Amino acid sequence: MFAILTHESNNSLGEHMNSSRRDFLSRSAQLGVLLGAGVPLLNACGGSDDKRSKVTKSIADGLQPEKGPLKIINYADYVNLDVIADFEAEYGVKVEISTIDTDTEATTKLASGAIKADVHHSMAGTSIGNLISGGLIQPLNKSYIPNFANVIDTFKDPWYDPGATYSVPYTFFGTGIGFRADRIDPAEVEAQGWDTIWNATAFKGQVSVLDDEREAFTMAMLRKGITDVNTTDQKVIDQALADVMELIDLVNVKVNIEGYKDIPEGTTSIAQTWSADLITGAAGYLPEGTTDEVLGFWHPPAGSYLVTNDSMGVLANAANPVLAHLYLNYLLDNDVAEKNFSWVGYLPAIAKLDADYVIAAGYVPEHLRNCVPTKEEIDKAIYLKPLGAAGDALYETAWAKFTAGN
């Protein structure tokens, strides 16, 4: 259901933590099962990830923006409402947001026409190929998006959309281990790497892994030195399942996406989690009198570090395509991106907002510098890529066995 946004003051990273985006990451796979792993949708869209869209013509240069309202599809609480208000004032238009809970839900509702929008605010890399091949998004006219120059170089030519023809990046983050540095020595975590999770018997009941089969099994694969995390080899998946199953007896493992609050609050000591969770956790979930020095984060080295990002695009049937392009350009402005980050807590893919900048600006503590992926780590990152319905089913079946045993 569309809802016209209301605007309240929300400039502080510490005032708001984006749990809704995290909720999506854990629920999307489950909804994918309910929707038949997306098979009806992909058939309706008429293609695989490898095909380019039949919508190959971008809008012409030099057009005047429409009068709106600009309609956006996005996760709840995944954009600063003050930024939305600023855009409305800048262009004299209204913005309406239709909220969704999962990436699968967004694609399904757009394909069916249940939701009509101008901008897809947060496309997962694993779904962009289907959005392109299904004719749901249009190629961009970069003459309306000069701020694309501000984007981190790697995301100007991403694996999921060569040349960023149909998309521009929104946010990005990496997967690693968040921990209480007052309970386990950071040097010990550094020495053990992913084994830290399996060796955490002293913290039984205080250890968690992400509630996402691709993320959890990727961790198990990387622990064994397997960097082809998009494999559909049944033996590799079975071994990953067996390794994760060990955590049930070893550490009484919890399965959730709540490291962003559980680690700072102290109910979890060691967790597989996202880098953004430590940034937001440091800002908003520490008990009174507890400093951010108790928080630590580890991630694998460049070349075996999993990085995830969301992207923005213009829908193929957008009623306001020029205004939609201008919105993308607005979000890629250095100052606007910083203002948005100060509330959302997920790093924008903007070159200026590197570790040095966000630390100096007070958004990230120095000792959590490694929560901001470096250029080398981004350039050499590994990514979760589409597996197709059959591949997804292998992971979902294995995950069901783990959750049933947990």
C-alpha positions, 0 to 999 in steps of 0.5 A: 500500500502506498503511503505518503511520507511524513517527515520528522527529525532523524539526523542522528545515526544513534537515533535510529537503527535499520532493523527492517533492512536486516529483517529482509535479509533473513526473510527473503529466502523464506518468502522465496520458498513460498513463491516457488523460489521465483520460478513462476515469476522468472517464466513470466519475465521470460529469461535468465540472468544472462539475458539483457532486457528487451527494454533497451532504449533510455529516455532522451536527453534534456527533458524537463522533470515531471510533476510527480508524485515520485513513487518509490518501492523500498524497505521500511526505514531504509532512507532518511525521511529528511533526505526525502523532504529535502528532495521534495523541496528541491524539485517541488514534488511529493514522494510516495513510498510503497514498502516491501519486506523482501527482495522477492516480494518486490520483484513479484509485485512489480512483475504482476503490476500489484505495485507501480513505481518510478524508482526501485530503491534497493535492488539486490545484486542477485535479482538485478539480472532477472529485473533486466531480462524481465523488462522491469527496469530501463537503461539509465541515461547518465546525462541526468546522473552526473553524480555517478562520478562520485561512486566507488570505482568498482561499483561503476562496473559491477558484476551484476550489471556491466557498465552500470547500465541499468542501476546505480549503487546505494549501500554496501557492507561485508560479512564477518564476526562481531564480538565483545572485545572485553570478553575475547581478545581481538588478537585471538579472533584474528588468529582463529578467523572463522574457527572462532565461531566453532571454538567458542565453547566458553560462550555457549548460548552466546554465539549466533550465525546469520539467519540466511542459508547462503550467508551461513553456508558461505561462512562454513565454506570459507572456513574450509578454504572454499572461495567458490561460494556460489557452488551447487556441488551437493557434496560441498553443500552437504559438508557446509551443512554438517559443519554448521550443524556442529555448532548446535552442540558445540556452542548452542548456536543462536540463529538470528540477525540481531547482532547489531543489538545483541553484541552491544547489549551483551547477550551475544559475545560472538556472532557472524554478522554484517559490518554495518551492524557494528557501526549502528550498534556502537551508535545506538545499542550500548547500555549506559556507561558502556563504551564502544571499545567493547565492540570488535569486528573481524573479517577475512582478508581481501579475496575471501571477503564477502561484500553485499550491496543494494542498488537503485534503478528506474522502472521500465513503466515509470510514469516519472522517468526524468524525476526518477533519474534526478532522484538517483542523482540526488542520492549520489550527491556527496553531502546527501549521501552522508546525511542519509548514512548518518541515519540509515547506518549502511555505508553509501557506495560513495568514494568520498565517504571512505574510512578516513572520512567517516571516522573523522566525522565521528560516524565510526570509531577508529577501532572499528575502521575495518567495518568500512571495506577498503578499495582492495577489499571491494575490488577483490570481494566475493559475491553471492550470485544467482543460483537459479531455482534448482540451486536455491532449492539445494541450499533451502533443503539443507537449511531446513535440516539445520533449522529443524535440528536447532 
